[in-house]
Structure formats: C-alpha cells, structure tokens
Amino acid sequence: MNRQATLASRLLDGVIIVLLLALVFVTLYPIYYIFIVSISDGSAVNRGDVKWIPHDVTIEAYKIIFKNKDIWHAYGNTLRYTVIGTAINVVFSAMCAFALSRKDMYGRNAFIFMIAFTMFLSGGMIPTYLVIQKLGLIDTMWAIVLPPAINTFNMIIMKTFFEGIPVSLQESAFLDGANDIQILLRIILPLSMPIMATMVLFYAVHHWNSFFPSLLYLNSKDMYPVQVLLRNIVIAGEFADQQGDIGSAGSSFRVVAANYKYAVIIITIIPILAVYPYLQKYFAKGVMIGALKG
C-alpha cells in the first residue's frame, strides 16, 4: 500500500509539473516571440521563418525607436500619469480604508454598502464623460488620474488589512494625544508595507496599461500616453507604411512594420517587468493577508 501511495504521489507530482511547465510556456512564449521578431531581419519576418529563434539579428528597429521623438514624448506622458495617478490612488484609498476600518465610525455600514454598490453598477461611459467635461478636465492630465482615484476592490482589500491591526495600538496612541491623521501616518501605514506595496503595484500596472480613458478624454496628441501610440501601431495600423520610410533611411529594408510594432511592445513592457520582481514578495503577502484577515 505504501509503495502504491508513493507511486501515485509521484505520478501526481509529475502531472502537476508538466501542467505548470505548459502554463509557463503558454505565458512566456508570446513575449519571447515578440522579442525575437523585433530583432530579426524584416525579410525573414515577412517569409514567416521566425518561430523559435531570431534570423539575421538586427537592432535597427530599436535604433529607429530611439530616434523617434513622438514615442519618447508619449513614454514621458505615461510615466507622468503612472506616478501621479498611483500616488493619488494610494493616498485616497488609504484614507478611505482607514476610515471604514474604524468600528466606531458613524454610519460605517451605510458607507460600505454605498461604496461596494459601485462595483456592480456605475453611471456608464456617457454620463462619466459629461461629468468630466462639465468639470473642465477634458484634454488634461486630471481626466486620466482623478476619475479612477479609488478602486473599490483594492480599497476593500486595504480596509480588511487595516482591520487586522490591533485596535489597542490605536487606542494607546489616542491616549497619548495623537489624532486620526497621526495614527494613520505613524502607526497604521508603517505596519502596512506589504499591502501598500501591493496597492502600488496594482495601481501602477493599471495606469501603465490604460489607454481607453486617453482615447475618450484627450484630444491633443501631445498628451497621448505610449499605450495609445502602441494601440495605433498594433490595431489601427498607423505605422503600417513604415517599411518604405525605414528602407529609405538606409536600413536596406531590414526593418518592416512587424519589427517596429514588436520593438515598441518590448520597450513598453520593460518597466513593469523590471519593477515586479522587487514587489513580488510583498505582493503575495499583502493580497493573502488583506483577503483573509478580519
């Protein structure tokens, strides 16, 4: 019986390993394929020869991107929206979560119900656009960073985490003369670094990948983030005629539209790929504690 149990356990482990490896392959291969196409010769890409390894490696597409001022301007816009938007998200979510985590808050359950209700029913795209238009935010950065100031789901996770912090710490600080703001800044937040790092990652990824609000609220191309530019390249085919322009620039037609598109994608995802490993340890801990405590 022990041998049979051991054999069954090994078979199960083998099946799990195979499934996980398959999942890793399905997840990573698209990124790998995009990268090898971006550094392959344009003629090999057009022939469909690039499947597993790059052909006639060239970095001409990246050289063209580095010389393109529009892309770097859009990149700067994205960094600005991400940094400012994430800061607004974290500050407002922390304040709201702290208030709702206090059991002595008057009308606490009513506020929680009203806030949670927005997860299931919203005003819709047209009413939201009209509100932003009436506030005079159209074609400004604030139209991008203010409407999503608080994500209800993320705020509830943060609230649950705050509720797990012993109330006695807050009561002791209150007896020592601390007010609510001081309690939040000096006690709650220092003890909540895992959930704060998780929220920073959630909100930063959201802002970095967001492009639809920019399409709705921004009229000036100078305000576009890089995701809108990438969307124009990949979906709308704005740079589909780059082959002729690139070839005339002296690259001997080694770069085609596909090289250019995929090189822009790689440039776009590098920041998130670089930041995530540093926040991953806080990410897992923060989500688990925030979801289970309380």
N, C-alpha and C positions, 0 to 999 in steps of 0.2 A: 504493500500500500504506500509506503514511504517513497519507494522508487517511482511508482506511478505518479504520486503527487509531485515529486521533483521533476519528472519528465514533463508533466502537464504545465508546471510552473515555468520551465524553460521554454516550452513551446509558446506559452502566452507572452513571455518576455520577448521572444523572437518576433512574434506578430506585432507587438507594440512598437518595437524598434523599427521594423520595416515600415509601419504606418507613419511613424514620426519622421523617418528619413524621406518618405514620399511627400509628407507635408512640407518639410524643409525645402525639398526640390521644387515643389509647386510654388512655394513662396519666393524663393531666391532666383529661380531661373529667369523670370521676366526681367528682373533688374540686371542680371548678368547678360541677358540677350541685348537689352538696350545699350549696355556699356560696350559690348563687342561690336555692335553695329555702328556706334558713334565713332569708333577708332578704326573701322575697316574702310578699304578703298570703295569709292562710290560705284564703280563698275561691278565689283563683286556683290555689293548690296543689291543692285538692280537685277543681277542674274539670279539672286536668291541663294548664293553659295554660303552665306553666313548663317550658320546654325549653332555650332558648338565652339568654334574658335574663330578669332578675327583673321581676316585676309588682308595682306599687304597693309600692315598697321600704319596709320597716319593720324596726326593730331590737327589736321587742317581745320576741321570743324570747330575745335576748341579755340584755335587761333582767331577764327572769324568771330566767334562769340566774344572773345576778349577785346576785339576791336569795335564791337557793336555797342555804341553808347546807349541806345534805347534799352537794351537788355539790362545793362548795369544800372541805369536810372530806375527801371522797374524793380530791379533787385533791391535797390535802396529803399524804394517805397514799401516793399514787402517787409523789410527789416524794421522800418519805422512803424508800420501798422502792427507788426507782431509784438514788438517791445512795448509800445504804448498800450495796445489792446490787452496784452497779457497782464500788465501792471494794473489796469483798470479792473479787469476780471477778478484778479486775486484779491485786491483791496475790497471791492464791493461784496464779493462772495464771502470773504472772511467776516466782514461786519454783519452781514445778514445772517450767516450761520451762527455767529456768536450770540446774536440777539435771540434767535429761535432756539438755541440750545439751553437758554436760561429758563428753568421751570417756573420762575416767579414772574415771567413776562406777562403783562396783562393782555388778554386776547390771543395768546400764543397759538392755540389750536386753530382759531379762525384764520390767522395769518398763514399758518402752514397749509391749511386747506386751499386758500386763495392762490398761494404760490404754486402748490402742486397741481392745481387745476390747469395752469398754463401749460403743463406738459402734455395735456390731452386736447386742449382747444386753444387756438390762437386767433388773432384778428385776421390773419391772411396777408398775402403779399400786397394787394392794392391798398387796403387801409393803412398798412405799415408804411408804404411809400408816401401816402398822403400826409401822414403824421410827420415823417422826416422832411417832406417838402415844406410843410407849414412852419416847421422849426428852423427853416433856412439852412439845413445841413447838406442839401444836395451839392455834389461836386466838392465835398470837403472830406478831410480825413475822419471827422467825427461821425459821419454817416456810416463808416466802416467799423469803428471801435466802440461807439456808445450803445447802439441797439442790442448787441449781444453781451452787455456788461455783466450779466449774471446768467449762467446756465443752471437751470433748476436742478437737474440731476447731479451736477458737480457740487452745487451748494448743499444739497441734502446729504451727500457723502461727507462733506466737510462738517456739517452740523452733527452728524452721527459720531464723528471722530471727537469733536469737542465735548459731546455728552459723556464720553468715556473718561475724560479728565476729572479727577476727584473734585467734588464741589468744595471740599474743605480747604483746598488751596485758594479758591476764590474768596471764601468767607474770611480766611486769615488775612488776605491782602486787604479786604474791605475794612476789617477791624483796625488795620494799620494805617488807614486813611487813603487807600487807593481808590480811584474812581473806576468806572467801567472801561474807559479807554486805556488806562494804565494796566488794568487787569488783562485786557486783550493783548496789549503790546509786550508786557513784561512777563506774563505767566502763560497765557494760552498759546500764543504764537511760538515762543521758544520750545514748547513741549510738542509742537505740531509740525515739525520739519518734514516728516515723511509725507503727510497729507498735503502740505504746502508744495513740496517738490512735485507731487503727483498732479496737483492742480496746475502748476506752471507748465508741466509737460502737456497736459490735456489742452489747455487754452492756447499754448504756443503752436501746437500742431494744427489746431482748428484755424487759427489766424493765418498760419503759413500756407495752408492748403485752400483757404477760402478764395473763391473768385466770383460767385454769383452775386453777392451784395455789391461788388465793384462794378459789375455789368449793369446793375439796376441804378445805382446812386452816383456813379462817376461818369461825367460827360467828357472830361478832358483826358486825352491820352497821357499827358504828363503825370497824371495821378494814378495810372494803372499799376497794379502790382504785377510781379513776374508771372503769377498764375494766370492772369488774364492774357498776357502775352503768350504764354505757353498754350493756353486754350486756343488762341487764334492760330498758332502754328500747327497744332496737332489736329484740331477739329475743323476749323474754318479754312485751313489751307492758305493762310495769308502769305506764307513763305514758300509755297509750292513751286514758285518760279525761281528759286534761289540757284538752281543749277547753272543757268546761264550767267547770272551775275557773279557767282563764285568762280566759274570757269574763266570768265574774262579777267578776274583778279589775279590770274597767274597760277591757279592751283591745278591746271590741266584736267579739270572736270573730275578730280579725285573725290570731291565732296558733292553729294546730292542732297535733296531735301530731307531724306530719311536720316542721314548723318547729322544734319543740322538740328532736326527735331529731337533726336535722342540725346544729342550732346546737351541741349538745353534742359532736357528732363534730368540728366545726371547732375548738372550744375544746380538744379532746383532742389533735389532731394538730399544733396550732400549735407547741408546744415542739420537737418533732423537726424540723419544717420550718425552724425558726429556727436550730437548732444545726447541722444537717447542712452547710450551705454553708461554715461555718468549719472543719469537719473533713474536707471532701471532698478537699482536696489531699493530706492525709495518708492518707486512706482508700485512694485508688488506689495510691499509692506503697507503702504498708505491705502491702497484700494482694499486689501483684505481687512485691515483694522477699521477703516471707515465704513465698510459694508456690514461688518459683523458686530461691532460694539454697540452697546445700548439696547 
